[in-house]
Amino acid sequence: MKFGLFGINFGPCANAQTALRVAQAAEKIGLESVWTGEHVVLPDPQVPPSPVPPETPFLDPAVALAFVAAGTTTIRLGTGIIILPQRNPLVLAKELASVDVVSQGRLIFGLGIGYLKPEFDALGIPFAHKGARSIEYLEAMLAVWTQPKPAYHGRFVSFEGIQAFPHPVQKPHPPIVIGGCRFCTGCGNAGATPEAYRRAVSHGNGWYGFALDVAATARCIDGLKTAQRERERPASLGELEISVTPAGKLDDDAVKRFADLGVQRLIVYRPAASEADALAKLDQIAELQARAG
């Protein structure tokens, strides 16, 4: 079981120096990865299913991870997740390739389709067809990262006759992790549907379930297994790696139950009120990791 830390770009870690100290401490105790969250804007006033108050600061994921990369050497840097249909895919490809370069190949690219309609409305992005748009954007980014003469022609993005260097350090590209979460499930969007599972099986090196307990994780893994029976998985993607941010109490028994389900990475989120609080909770995660072996 690998252990990661969620929230390296918001809460106390919206302060860059705090984010760096927390990431350095996470690296020192042997955590595998740190992960960002993302909301470009938040509804004001807060309305369901918005997860946090509108005043909550979120550093941009690429900026936060690049800053953390400069002060660390081994810990992996994950976007957990970037809301892909809200982004220009070529601009994002440049930003994330840059993070992979400055970190010497430590980026994990986690993406999702989003679930807050007010956020899409404010950005002028259609809320419809988010899944199809996300897959086209991902394919366009991979074209820029991997093709000698990048070209892509789809419904939502089209280009040719361009180059965008540098390419990512990791070959053929950084790991792609496709997310789903309880917010998407609860609000009726496509975070935990058969098509969402098929997207992960067809396009992701991994799947990331956010804020799930053991029972919900088991249901999602069943959905992923069904998708794998229904849709051929490209051999180049390898085994589908399962990551989860656990909901509720995380103790030794819960860690074992997640592991027994086939979860390979726990990305732990412990909301903190201050840097000192964040570091203390990091010590608690280290103890869980040590007991898990």
Backbone bond lengths (Angstrom), bond angles and torsions (degrees), N, CA, C in turn:
res aa  C-N    CA-C-N  psi(-1)  N-CA   C-N-CA  omega(-1)  CA-C   N-CA-C  phi
1 M - - - 1.462 - - 1.523 109.82 -
2 K 1.334 116.31 126.68 1.456 121.30 173.52 1.527 108.62 -93.92
3 F 1.319 116.12 147.22 1.454 121.44 178.72 1.522 109.68 -119.14
4 G 1.337 114.99 133.64 1.456 121.50 174.72 1.510 110.00 -126.40
5 L 1.323 115.70 172.19 1.461 123.17 -179.73 1.514 109.34 -121.89
6 F 1.325 116.51 125.65 1.460 121.80 177.78 1.527 109.91 -95.13
7 G 1.347 115.92 142.73 1.457 120.93 171.86 1.510 114.72 104.06
8 I 1.333 118.31 30.48 1.456 121.14 -175.80 1.530 112.45 -78.61
9 N 1.335 118.23 0.86 1.469 119.91 -179.42 1.521 114.05 -128.81
10 F 1.328 118.44 11.78 1.467 119.31 177.68 1.526 109.40 -148.33
11 G 1.337 115.92 178.37 1.456 119.30 -171.76 1.519 108.68 63.81
12 P 1.326 119.29 -141.57 1.464 120.21 176.95 1.524 112.61 -56.07
13 C 1.332 116.97 -30.20 1.463 121.00 -177.82 1.527 113.41 -78.62
14 A 1.334 117.78 1.88 1.463 119.44 167.92 1.526 110.06 -68.76
15 N 1.329 117.12 -17.27 1.458 122.23 167.60 1.532 107.56 -82.86
16 A 1.324 117.25 119.08 1.459 120.99 -171.46 1.523 112.52 -60.40
17 Q 1.326 117.44 -39.10 1.459 119.31 -179.37 1.529 111.05 -67.75
18 T 1.324 116.73 -37.23 1.463 119.62 174.68 1.519 110.40 -63.49
19 A 1.345 117.32 -44.76 1.465 120.62 178.35 1.521 110.75 -56.76
20 L 1.324 116.26 -42.65 1.459 119.46 -179.11 1.527 111.15 -65.81
21 R 1.334 117.06 -44.22 1.465 119.07 -179.05 1.527 111.24 -65.82
22 V 1.324 116.95 -38.57 1.461 119.66 177.90 1.532 110.36 -66.09
23 A 1.329 117.18 -42.77 1.467 120.06 179.01 1.517 111.15 -64.27
24 Q 1.329 117.20 -40.37 1.464 119.75 177.81 1.524 111.48 -64.15
25 A 1.338 116.03 -40.19 1.465 119.28 177.59 1.521 110.62 -66.23
26 A 1.343 117.34 -39.81 1.462 120.95 177.83 1.523 110.95 -61.81
27 E 1.315 116.31 -41.20 1.467 120.40 178.07 1.527 110.70 -64.98
28 K 1.320 116.19 -41.56 1.465 120.59 -177.34 1.528 111.99 -63.36
29 I 1.337 116.96 -37.53 1.464 119.15 -178.21 1.528 112.30 -86.51
30 G 1.340 116.67 -0.32 1.454 119.78 172.11 1.510 116.32 94.28
31 L 1.352 117.99 15.94 1.462 118.13 173.77 1.528 109.32 -65.92
32 E 1.311 115.79 147.88 1.463 120.87 -176.16 1.517 112.36 -77.97
33 S 1.355 117.84 -31.68 1.462 118.96 -169.29 1.520 111.43 -159.38
34 V 1.348 115.06 157.49 1.461 122.76 167.82 1.522 107.49 -122.77
35 W 1.351 115.69 149.52 1.462 120.68 -170.59 1.520 110.79 -133.69
36 T 1.325 114.89 141.49 1.459 121.97 174.19 1.522 110.50 -91.88
37 G 1.336 115.42 162.03 1.459 122.37 164.03 1.523 107.96 -112.67
38 E 1.321 117.03 174.91 1.462 118.42 178.43 1.518 112.67 -150.31
39 H 1.311 115.17 132.13 1.456 124.94 157.21 1.524 106.19 -146.61
40 V 1.320 116.57 119.86 1.472 120.35 179.56 1.520 109.69 -67.47
41 V 1.321 116.15 -44.14 1.462 122.50 173.67 1.522 107.51 -137.01
42 L 1.336 115.45 161.68 1.464 121.43 178.82 1.518 110.11 -129.56
43 P 1.329 118.43 146.29 1.468 120.91 178.97 1.532 111.16 -62.19
44 D 1.322 115.16 136.77 1.462 121.80 177.18 1.523 108.13 -130.59
45 P 1.377 118.25 112.19 1.461 127.22 5.31 1.523 112.31 -74.40
46 Q 1.337 114.92 164.58 1.448 120.46 178.39 1.521 110.48 -63.96
47 V 1.318 115.38 129.52 1.463 121.64 177.55 1.527 107.69 -133.52
48 P 1.336 117.46 146.80 1.463 119.80 176.98 1.528 110.36 -58.40
49 P 1.339 118.81 142.76 1.462 127.47 4.56 1.532 113.97 -95.67
50 S 1.336 118.35 24.75 1.458 119.80 179.05 1.531 110.12 -57.65
51 P 1.345 118.37 129.41 1.459 120.37 -168.94 1.521 114.98 -84.13
52 V 1.335 118.05 -18.08 1.463 119.97 -173.26 1.527 109.62 -142.93
53 P 1.345 117.90 160.73 1.460 121.05 177.30 1.528 111.69 -61.75
54 P 1.341 116.84 153.46 1.468 119.80 -175.25 1.514 114.00 -64.79
55 E 1.333 118.11 -19.55 1.457 120.76 -179.39 1.536 112.37 -82.68
56 T 1.316 118.45 -1.21 1.461 121.59 -177.81 1.528 109.97 -66.40
57 P 1.342 118.63 121.41 1.472 119.86 -179.74 1.529 111.67 -82.06
58 F 1.333 116.43 132.93 1.459 123.10 173.35 1.522 108.28 -121.83
59 L 1.328 118.24 114.55 1.456 119.63 169.26 1.529 108.91 -66.59
60 D 1.327 116.19 146.67 1.462 119.44 175.91 1.531 109.20 -58.99
61 P 1.335 118.14 134.59 1.467 120.07 -175.28 1.525 114.24 -56.04
62 A 1.328 117.81 -45.73 1.463 119.47 -177.49 1.523 111.23 -65.65
63 V 1.333 116.65 -40.35 1.468 120.28 178.91 1.523 110.24 -64.34
64 A 1.335 116.87 -46.83 1.464 120.92 -178.39 1.528 110.97 -62.30
65 L 1.323 117.28 -45.19 1.457 119.73 -177.04 1.525 111.92 -69.63
66 A 1.333 117.49 -35.36 1.459 119.61 176.75 1.528 110.57 -64.19
67 F 1.339 116.43 -40.30 1.457 120.38 178.69 1.529 110.34 -64.59
68 V 1.316 116.69 -46.51 1.464 121.02 179.19 1.528 110.77 -63.83
69 A 1.326 117.08 -36.59 1.469 120.67 -179.01 1.520 111.27 -59.72
70 A 1.339 116.57 -35.13 1.463 119.67 -175.97 1.524 112.36 -67.00
71 G 1.329 117.71 -22.75 1.454 120.90 -177.28 1.511 114.73 -110.61
72 T 1.336 117.12 10.27 1.464 122.05 178.87 1.520 108.54 -132.09
73 T 1.323 116.31 170.18 1.466 118.70 -176.76 1.525 114.38 -130.43
74 T 1.328 118.01 -29.15 1.469 119.18 -172.45 1.522 113.97 -125.31
75 I 1.318 119.20 -26.19 1.453 120.39 -172.58 1.522 109.64 -68.43
76 R 1.337 116.26 139.23 1.460 121.06 -179.57 1.518 109.93 -78.85
77 L 1.339 115.26 154.15 1.460 122.95 -170.63 1.515 108.75 -122.93
78 G 1.355 116.71 108.47 1.455 120.84 -173.63 1.513 112.83 -112.04
79 T 1.329 116.20 142.69 1.462 121.44 169.37 1.511 107.19 -94.32
80 G 1.342 115.89 119.59 1.455 117.76 -170.19 1.525 114.07 -130.18
81 I 1.267 122.26 65.42 1.461 126.58 8.00 1.543 109.97 -129.49
82 I 1.331 116.50 172.24 1.465 121.98 165.61 1.516 107.67 -92.34
83 I 1.335 116.04 134.06 1.466 121.16 -179.64 1.525 107.32 -82.14
84 L 1.318 115.70 93.53 1.456 121.50 -166.06 1.518 114.29 -62.55
85 P 1.347 121.02 -43.42 1.470 118.09 -176.68 1.527 113.78 -66.27
86 Q 1.329 117.99 -11.56 1.463 120.71 176.99 1.527 112.49 -85.93
87 R 1.320 117.83 -5.48 1.460 121.70 -172.36 1.518 112.13 -109.70
88 N 1.332 115.60 151.31 1.463 120.03 167.13 1.529 107.10 -75.93
89 P 1.332 118.45 120.70 1.464 118.99 -171.16 1.525 114.21 -65.16
90 L 1.330 118.28 -31.80 1.456 119.39 -179.85 1.523 111.38 -74.67
91 V 1.325 116.74 -38.80 1.466 119.76 175.75 1.525 109.97 -64.10
92 L 1.336 116.53 -44.35 1.457 120.21 179.98 1.530 110.87 -64.86
93 A 1.336 117.35 -39.04 1.466 119.93 177.67 1.522 110.56 -59.34
94 K 1.323 117.40 -40.98 1.464 121.09 177.69 1.527 110.74 -64.51
95 E 1.344 117.05 -45.27 1.466 120.76 -178.09 1.530 111.32 -61.93
96 L 1.329 116.39 -46.56 1.461 119.50 -175.17 1.526 111.92 -75.53
97 A 1.328 117.93 -34.12 1.460 119.41 172.98 1.519 109.95 -61.08
98 S 1.332 116.26 -38.25 1.463 120.29 178.53 1.521 110.96 -64.23
99 V 1.345 117.12 -41.66 1.470 119.87 177.11 1.521 110.44 -61.65
100 D 1.329 117.74 -42.14 1.458 119.98 -179.59 1.526 110.91 -65.33
101 V 1.332 116.59 -35.82 1.461 120.09 179.29 1.524 111.06 -69.04
102 V 1.339 117.16 -49.93 1.469 118.62 -175.58 1.526 111.63 -69.80
103 S 1.336 117.63 -23.45 1.467 120.79 177.59 1.528 112.33 -91.33
104 Q 1.335 117.00 -0.31 1.471 122.58 -178.44 1.527 111.56 60.06
105 G 1.341 114.24 42.82 1.465 119.50 170.03 1.506 115.56 87.94
106 R 1.348 117.20 40.42 1.469 119.48 -177.80 1.526 113.98 -113.54
107 L 1.326 118.71 4.42 1.467 121.10 -176.23 1.522 111.98 -75.46
108 I 1.342 115.57 139.72 1.467 123.39 163.95 1.526 105.96 -117.94
109 F 1.323 117.90 122.20 1.457 122.23 -175.93 1.517 109.49 -94.46
110 G 1.344 115.81 99.17 1.454 121.48 173.92 1.518 110.11 -95.25
111 L 1.318 116.22 133.07 1.462 120.92 -177.18 1.511 110.10 -134.24
112 G 1.332 115.11 155.57 1.455 122.37 175.12 1.511 109.52 -145.70
113 I 1.332 115.60 173.34 1.464 119.00 -175.85 1.519 112.25 -99.09
114 G 1.337 119.04 -10.03 1.461 121.28 177.93 1.513 112.87 87.37
115 Y 1.346 114.24 160.09 1.460 118.98 -177.25 1.524 113.60 -146.70
116 L 1.352 118.76 -3.90 1.467 121.05 -178.35 1.527 109.82 -98.62
117 K 1.314 117.53 103.15 1.462 120.24 -178.64 1.527 112.50 -60.60
118 P 1.352 120.77 -40.15 1.469 118.68 178.09 1.523 113.22 -58.66
119 E 1.308 116.85 -31.82 1.465 120.75 177.60 1.528 110.15 -66.35
120 F 1.324 116.93 -46.66 1.461 120.91 177.00 1.531 110.65 -61.01
121 D 1.330 116.86 -44.51 1.462 120.86 -178.06 1.524 111.13 -60.25
122 A 1.332 116.74 -43.71 1.461 120.41 -179.11 1.522 111.87 -64.65
123 L 1.324 116.47 -32.93 1.465 121.23 -179.41 1.523 112.61 -85.96
124 G 1.331 117.21 -4.96 1.460 120.47 -179.68 1.517 112.99 72.30
125 I 1.348 116.33 28.25 1.467 121.70 -178.85 1.525 108.81 -107.00
126 P 1.338 118.86 129.07 1.462 119.61 178.36 1.522 111.48 -59.59
127 F 1.324 116.11 136.35 1.464 121.22 178.21 1.523 111.31 -79.23
128 A 1.324 116.48 -23.93 1.462 121.13 178.92 1.526 110.18 -75.80
129 H 1.309 115.46 154.97 1.470 123.25 174.83 1.527 112.23 60.20
130 K 1.345 117.31 32.22 1.466 120.06 -177.82 1.533 110.88 -64.18
131 G 1.325 116.93 -39.83 1.454 119.68 -177.99 1.516 112.24 -64.63
132 A 1.325 116.71 -48.41 1.462 120.38 179.69 1.524 111.25 -63.54
133 R 1.322 116.47 -40.67 1.465 120.80 178.54 1.537 109.89 -62.16
134 S 1.335 116.62 -42.71 1.457 120.22 -178.39 1.526 111.63 -61.86
135 I 1.325 116.90 -43.48 1.465 119.45 -178.61 1.524 110.75 -66.78
136 E 1.335 117.96 -40.80 1.463 119.34 175.86 1.525 111.25 -61.75
137 Y 1.319 116.80 -43.58 1.463 119.82 179.33 1.525 110.77 -62.06
138 L 1.336 116.79 -41.55 1.461 119.78 178.01 1.525 110.47 -63.25
139 E 1.312 117.59 -45.65 1.465 120.32 179.45 1.520 111.15 -62.15
140 A 1.336 116.70 -36.92 1.464 120.03 178.12 1.527 110.87 -66.19
141 M 1.342 116.93 -41.45 1.459 120.21 177.92 1.527 111.27 -62.84
142 L 1.318 116.73 -42.28 1.460 120.20 179.34 1.525 110.89 -65.08
143 A 1.333 117.32 -34.81 1.463 120.33 176.30 1.524 110.61 -61.44
144 V 1.340 116.74 -45.02 1.464 121.21 179.69 1.519 110.86 -64.36
145 W 1.325 116.42 -37.63 1.469 120.74 -176.34 1.523 113.79 -77.30
146 T 1.340 118.10 -27.84 1.466 119.32 -166.93 1.520 115.02 -122.46
147 Q 1.330 119.80 -22.68 1.459 120.41 -174.09 1.528 111.17 -86.24
148 P 1.340 117.75 139.08 1.467 119.27 177.57 1.528 112.45 -64.85
149 K 1.321 117.29 -32.92 1.472 122.83 174.96 1.529 107.05 -126.59
150 P 1.321 118.44 85.34 1.461 120.49 -171.73 1.526 112.86 -59.61
151 A 1.329 113.95 132.42 1.465 120.73 175.61 1.518 108.17 -153.31
152 Y 1.323 115.34 143.48 1.460 120.59 176.73 1.514 108.03 -155.37
153 H 1.321 116.81 135.40 1.457 121.39 179.04 1.525 108.21 -135.32
154 G 1.314 116.09 108.00 1.449 121.65 -179.34 1.517 111.13 -134.89
155 R 1.310 114.43 -170.63 1.471 121.05 -179.72 1.523 112.00 -72.02
156 F 1.341 116.59 -34.94 1.455 120.40 -172.44 1.520 113.96 -109.38
157 V 1.326 118.29 -16.57 1.463 121.71 179.97 1.519 108.61 -150.34
158 S 1.338 114.83 141.16 1.460 119.72 -177.91 1.528 108.96 -150.81
159 F 1.342 116.21 133.45 1.467 120.14 177.09 1.520 109.91 -163.03
160 E 1.301 115.40 159.84 1.459 124.02 169.24 1.527 107.14 -164.93
161 G 1.326 116.80 171.92 1.450 120.74 178.75 1.522 113.66 66.50
162 I 1.343 116.67 35.88 1.461 121.08 -179.69 1.522 109.92 -134.33
163 Q 1.329 115.66 165.58 1.453 122.63 168.41 1.521 107.91 -138.26
164 A 1.327 116.73 154.93 1.461 121.43 178.10 1.523 108.32 -147.14
165 F 1.316 115.16 94.50 1.460 120.71 177.62 1.533 109.09 -109.11
166 P 1.347 118.16 154.37 1.460 126.81 5.74 1.512 111.98 -80.48
167 H 1.322 115.45 155.95 1.452 121.34 170.14 1.529 108.87 -80.25
168 P 1.324 117.61 161.31 1.472 119.32 175.07 1.520 111.63 -57.82
169 V 1.327 115.28 152.26 1.465 121.18 175.48 1.521 110.45 -66.94
170 Q 1.347 117.22 -42.30 1.460 121.33 -177.90 1.522 110.16 -72.02
171 K 1.316 116.02 135.78 1.454 121.87 -178.32 1.516 110.71 -116.20
172 P 1.334 118.11 137.22 1.460 124.68 3.17 1.524 114.12 -76.34
173 H 1.369 115.57 -15.52 1.462 120.57 179.81 1.526 107.78 -170.92
174 P 1.324 118.00 166.33 1.471 119.09 175.57 1.525 111.17 -59.73
175 P 1.332 117.47 151.96 1.469 120.05 177.34 1.526 111.06 -55.79
176 I 1.332 115.69 138.61 1.457 123.38 179.07 1.520 108.39 -103.97
177 V 1.326 116.34 120.72 1.458 122.17 179.40 1.520 108.14 -117.86
178 I 1.320 117.22 124.10 1.460 121.66 -176.59 1.524 109.01 -105.34
179 G 1.338 115.80 125.93 1.453 121.53 -168.65 1.513 114.44 -98.31
180 G 1.326 113.44 155.00 1.455 123.94 169.19 1.510 107.41 -146.03
181 C 1.335 118.26 153.50 1.466 118.43 -173.62 1.522 110.85 -151.16
182 R 1.337 114.54 169.66 1.458 119.90 -179.80 1.520 111.49 -66.31
183 F 1.344 117.83 -27.76 1.455 120.31 178.96 1.529 109.77 -65.51
184 C 1.341 115.43 -44.79 1.462 118.70 178.17 1.522 110.85 -62.66
185 T 1.322 116.14 -41.81 1.460 119.85 179.61 1.528 110.53 -62.88
186 G 1.335 115.02 -45.64 1.455 119.32 -174.74 1.512 114.38 -68.59
187 C 1.348 116.42 -30.86 1.463 117.50 -176.28 1.519 112.22 -96.81
188 G 1.325 116.95 5.34 1.451 119.95 173.44 1.509 114.70 83.92
189 N 1.345 118.47 9.55 1.450 120.30 176.95 1.521 110.31 -88.03
190 A 1.315 115.57 -168.51 1.463 119.32 -164.11 1.512 113.82 -95.60
191 G 1.321 120.42 34.82 1.447 121.46 179.17 1.515 113.15 -79.17
192 A 1.336 118.48 -25.04 1.465 121.11 -176.29 1.518 109.12 -142.07
193 T 1.334 115.97 60.19 1.448 122.63 179.28 1.523 108.46 -123.43
194 P 1.333 118.12 164.39 1.464 119.20 177.53 1.525 113.05 -53.73
195 E 1.329 117.62 -40.06 1.468 119.21 -179.62 1.521 111.41 -67.71
196 A 1.335 116.85 -36.94 1.465 119.41 176.87 1.520 111.10 -62.67
197 Y 1.321 116.81 -42.20 1.458 119.45 177.47 1.528 110.98 -64.72
198 R 1.329 116.76 -39.01 1.465 119.54 178.34 1.528 111.41 -63.67
199 R 1.350 117.06 -36.21 1.467 119.65 176.44 1.521 110.74 -60.05
200 A 1.329 116.10 -45.10 1.461 119.35 -179.85 1.524 111.29 -63.41
201 V 1.329 116.99 -43.11 1.461 121.05 -178.71 1.524 111.18 -65.22
202 S 1.328 117.34 -38.63 1.463 121.32 -173.86 1.524 113.58 -85.25
203 H 1.337 117.36 -24.13 1.470 118.96 -170.07 1.528 114.58 -130.56
204 G 1.330 119.36 -8.40 1.450 120.60 -173.21 1.516 114.00 -110.49
205 N 1.321 115.73 141.90 1.458 119.43 166.33 1.517 110.83 -73.35
206 G 1.342 115.26 -23.17 1.449 119.45 179.46 1.513 111.52 -151.21
207 W 1.346 114.86 169.69 1.464 123.16 176.30 1.515 107.40 -126.90
208 Y 1.346 115.78 141.10 1.462 121.35 -176.04 1.519 109.02 -126.61
209 G 1.331 116.13 115.23 1.455 121.33 175.62 1.519 110.01 -100.70
210 F 1.316 116.07 125.56 1.465 120.85 -174.95 1.521 110.69 -104.84
211 A 1.345 114.65 134.44 1.471 122.64 174.85 1.529 111.24 58.62
212 L 1.326 115.16 52.21 1.466 121.73 -179.54 1.526 109.76 -117.43
213 D 1.333 115.79 138.70 1.461 118.87 170.90 1.529 108.89 -85.55
214 V 1.316 116.62 -178.20 1.463 120.10 -175.41 1.526 111.07 -63.15
215 A 1.335 116.60 -42.86 1.466 119.63 -178.20 1.519 111.39 -64.27
216 A 1.328 117.32 -44.19 1.459 120.46 179.14 1.524 110.94 -65.61
217 T 1.322 116.49 -37.36 1.464 120.02 176.93 1.524 110.60 -62.48
218 A 1.332 116.77 -41.46 1.465 120.31 178.95 1.522 110.77 -60.51
219 R 1.338 117.17 -41.57 1.470 119.99 178.48 1.524 110.82 -64.41
220 C 1.327 116.93 -40.74 1.465 119.76 179.68 1.526 111.12 -66.13
221 I 1.318 117.09 -41.19 1.461 119.66 179.29 1.525 110.40 -65.02
222 D 1.326 117.28 -37.02 1.469 119.81 173.90 1.527 110.40 -60.48
223 G 1.346 116.63 -41.35 1.458 120.16 177.74 1.514 112.21 -63.51
224 L 1.319 116.88 -39.31 1.467 120.55 178.15 1.527 110.67 -66.69
225 K 1.329 117.18 -39.58 1.465 120.22 179.05 1.524 110.85 -65.04
226 T 1.338 116.03 -39.31 1.470 119.13 176.40 1.522 110.36 -62.35
227 A 1.338 116.94 -43.65 1.462 120.56 178.67 1.520 111.55 -61.62
228 Q 1.331 117.00 -37.26 1.461 120.04 178.96 1.516 112.34 -67.56
229 R 1.337 116.87 -29.51 1.465 119.40 175.81 1.525 110.75 -74.80
230 E 1.309 117.05 -29.84 1.461 121.45 -175.21 1.519 113.77 -88.61
231 R 1.308 117.04 -24.13 1.461 120.29 -173.38 1.522 109.44 -134.58
232 E 1.331 115.94 128.26 1.462 120.50 -179.68 1.530 109.91 -66.25
233 R 1.309 115.94 131.32 1.458 121.54 179.62 1.524 109.89 -92.09
234 P 1.337 118.65 127.61 1.462 119.85 177.82 1.526 111.16 -57.92
235 A 1.320 116.98 131.92 1.458 121.39 -177.39 1.525 111.27 -61.20
236 S 1.324 117.35 -29.20 1.461 121.15 -177.53 1.525 112.73 -65.08
237 L 1.338 117.57 -19.64 1.462 120.98 -178.77 1.529 112.29 -80.66
238 G 1.324 117.74 -17.26 1.453 120.66 -178.83 1.517 111.95 71.40
239 E 1.326 115.72 -167.02 1.459 121.34 177.55 1.523 110.18 -65.95
240 L 1.329 117.19 140.79 1.461 121.42 177.80 1.531 108.79 -74.55
241 E 1.323 116.79 111.49 1.461 121.92 -179.00 1.525 109.72 -82.60
242 I 1.320 116.97 132.84 1.456 122.29 -176.21 1.524 109.80 -104.68
243 S 1.327 115.13 122.01 1.465 122.16 175.59 1.522 108.67 -120.02
244 V 1.332 116.03 144.56 1.466 120.77 -179.02 1.518 109.25 -142.26
245 T 1.331 115.61 136.68 1.457 121.34 163.04 1.519 107.08 -94.24
246 P 1.329 117.22 111.56 1.468 119.48 -173.29 1.526 112.60 -70.20
247 A 1.317 115.20 145.07 1.463 122.29 170.44 1.527 108.10 -99.48
248 G 1.327 114.95 148.42 1.454 118.90 177.08 1.515 112.71 78.31
249 K 1.319 115.89 -165.74 1.462 121.87 -175.85 1.519 110.80 -67.92
250 L 1.334 115.11 132.20 1.464 120.07 176.31 1.519 108.41 -115.19
251 D 1.324 115.28 104.61 1.459 121.04 177.52 1.528 108.78 -122.14
252 D 1.345 116.15 -174.56 1.462 119.68 -176.55 1.523 112.10 -59.75
253 D 1.334 116.28 -39.10 1.465 119.92 -179.88 1.519 111.10 -64.97
254 A 1.344 117.00 -42.81 1.465 120.00 179.59 1.523 110.80 -64.78
255 V 1.330 117.45 -40.46 1.466 120.52 177.81 1.516 109.92 -58.43
256 K 1.332 117.02 -44.83 1.461 120.40 179.52 1.516 111.67 -63.99
257 R 1.332 117.02 -40.23 1.464 119.92 -179.78 1.525 111.06 -66.53
258 F 1.330 117.65 -39.44 1.465 119.71 174.50 1.529 110.21 -61.83
259 A 1.325 116.34 -44.53 1.459 119.78 -179.74 1.526 111.15 -61.94
260 D 1.328 116.99 -40.95 1.456 120.67 -179.69 1.531 111.73 -63.26
261 L 1.326 116.94 -27.96 1.465 120.51 177.02 1.530 112.57 -74.77
262 G 1.331 116.35 -17.27 1.456 120.24 -177.18 1.511 113.91 105.97
263 V 1.339 117.41 9.68 1.464 120.21 175.60 1.526 108.21 -69.18
264 Q 1.329 115.98 130.89 1.463 120.65 -176.85 1.523 113.67 -104.72
265 R 1.339 116.74 -16.36 1.459 120.31 179.43 1.516 109.42 -143.40
266 L 1.329 116.65 128.60 1.460 122.24 170.82 1.527 108.24 -104.81
267 I 1.328 115.35 120.05 1.467 121.42 179.92 1.520 106.07 -104.66
268 V 1.314 115.88 96.71 1.461 121.96 -166.53 1.523 110.60 -82.54
269 Y 1.327 115.63 133.65 1.465 121.56 175.28 1.509 108.56 -116.35
270 R 1.325 116.17 117.86 1.448 122.94 176.51 1.531 107.42 -124.18
271 P 1.341 119.30 95.72 1.468 120.42 -179.06 1.528 110.52 -52.25
272 A 1.327 115.49 136.09 1.464 120.94 -176.76 1.517 109.99 -128.03
273 A 1.325 115.26 150.43 1.463 121.19 -178.32 1.518 112.41 -93.43
274 S 1.341 117.28 -16.44 1.455 120.72 -174.75 1.520 108.74 -158.80
275 E 1.323 116.10 172.23 1.460 119.48 176.07 1.524 111.20 -62.11
276 A 1.330 116.22 -43.92 1.463 119.16 179.54 1.520 111.01 -60.42
277 D 1.320 116.61 -40.55 1.462 121.28 178.44 1.523 110.49 -64.68
278 A 1.338 116.82 -42.45 1.464 120.70 179.21 1.522 111.17 -62.09
279 L 1.327 117.68 -41.27 1.463 120.97 -179.81 1.528 111.00 -69.08
280 A 1.341 117.03 -37.48 1.461 119.83 177.54 1.521 110.91 -64.25
281 K 1.324 117.05 -41.37 1.463 120.23 179.50 1.524 111.10 -70.11
282 L 1.320 116.48 -28.08 1.458 120.15 174.40 1.526 110.48 -63.49
283 D 1.321 116.51 -39.07 1.463 120.17 176.38 1.525 111.35 -61.02
284 Q 1.341 117.30 -37.46 1.453 120.68 177.93 1.534 111.16 -63.85
285 I 1.338 115.90 -39.89 1.469 119.91 178.11 1.524 109.85 -65.21
286 A 1.336 116.51 -39.59 1.462 120.39 178.65 1.523 111.20 -60.41
287 E 1.324 116.99 -38.90 1.468 120.51 178.61 1.531 110.79 -65.44
288 L 1.337 116.58 -42.31 1.474 119.76 175.97 1.522 110.79 -59.73
289 Q 1.325 115.87 -44.93 1.455 120.59 -178.69 1.528 110.75 -62.21
290 A 1.328 116.24 -42.18 1.465 119.09 -178.79 1.524 111.34 -63.99
291 R 1.327 116.36 -40.48 1.470 119.08 -179.38 1.530 111.81 -71.62
292 A 1.346 115.53 -27.03 1.472 119.21 178.44 1.517 111.43 -74.64
293 G 1.320 115.69 -14.79 1.482 119.20 177.24 1.503 112.16 84.15
